[in-house]
Amino acid sequence: MQRLRRVFAIYIETCPDCGGTLRVIACIEDALLIAKILGHVRQRDEQEGSAARAPPGPAEGLLKLV
């Protein structure tokens, strides 16, 4: 973790959004395991159809009261 701070100036102990404290629960350094995990993530994203889309239009999601 100190390596990330020194080399890349990444502070993984502080949330970049709110400034709160974070804690590391795992540090995976085995290249084969990392590739396997990323493969599963990519596969999941492909199955979910995670392609970006435009936000809903003004009439979408509104109920018409008659």
C-alpha positions in Angstrom: 0.0 0.0 0.0 2.9 2.3 0.7 4.2 1.4 -2.8 1.0 2.8 -4.4 1.4 6.1 -2.4 5.1 6.5 -3.3 5.0 5.5 -7.0 1.5 6.6 -8.1 0.5 9.1 -5.5 -2.6 7.0 -4.8 -4.0 7.3 -1.3 -6.1 4.2 -0.8 -6.8 4.9 2.9 -8.9 8.0 2.1 -12.2 8.1 0.1 -11.7 10.5 -2.9 -15.4 11.5 -2.7 -16.1 12.2 0.9 -12.6 12.1 2.6 -13.7 9.3 4.9 -11.4 6.5 6.1 -11.1 3.3 4.0 -9.5 0.1 5.0 -7.9 -2.5 2.8 -9.5 -6.0 3.1 -7.2 -7.8 0.6 -4.1 -7.2 -1.5 -3.9 -9.6 -4.5 -0.5 -9.7 -6.2 -0.7 -13.1 -8.0 -0.9 -12.2 -11.7 -2.9 -15.4 -12.6 -5.5 -14.8 -9.9 -5.9 -11.1 -11.0 -6.4 -12.2 -14.6 -9.0 -14.8 -13.5 -10.9 -12.2 -11.4 -10.8 -9.6 -14.2 -12.0 -12.3 -16.7 -15.1 -12.9 -14.5 -15.8 -9.2 -14.2 -15.6 -8.7 -18.0 -17.8 -11.7 -18.5 -20.4 -10.4 -16.1 -20.4 -7.0 -17.7 -20.9 -8.5 -21.1 -23.9 -10.6 -19.9 -25.5 -7.6 -18.2 -25.3 -5.5 -21.4 -23.5 -2.7 -19.6 -23.4 -0.5 -22.7 -23.9 3.1 -22.0 -27.2 4.7 -23.0 -28.7 8.1 -23.0 -30.7 9.2 -20.0 -34.5 8.8 -20.1 -36.5 11.4 -22.0 -38.8 13.8 -20.3 -41.9 11.6 -20.8 -40.3 8.3 -19.7 -41.2 7.1 -16.3 -44.1 9.6 -15.8 -47.6 8.4 -15.0 -50.5 10.0 -16.8 -53.4 10.9 -14.6 -56.7 10.8 -16.4 
